[in-house]
């Protein structure tokens, strides 16, 4: 069975006024806290900033999912021109 891994960033054509942005991280070595720790601890501050300046940034909402080694955040944004 062949697995395809597509690296990089992807976009799609969209005629709606909403943009969906997925961001996440995976912890490959739980003992390498110096690598994933700063990213993990910075996230609450970034979320607070988004909700504080929602209107001017175009931020609509977000959902977070946590697994054993992976966390994913789905963000919804208003497409601004």
Buried (B, 14 or more C-beta within 10 A) or exposed (E): EEEEEEEEEEEEEEEEEEBEEEEEBEBEEEEEEEEBEEEEEEBEEEBEEBEEEEEEBBBBEBEEEEEEEEBBBBBBBEEEE
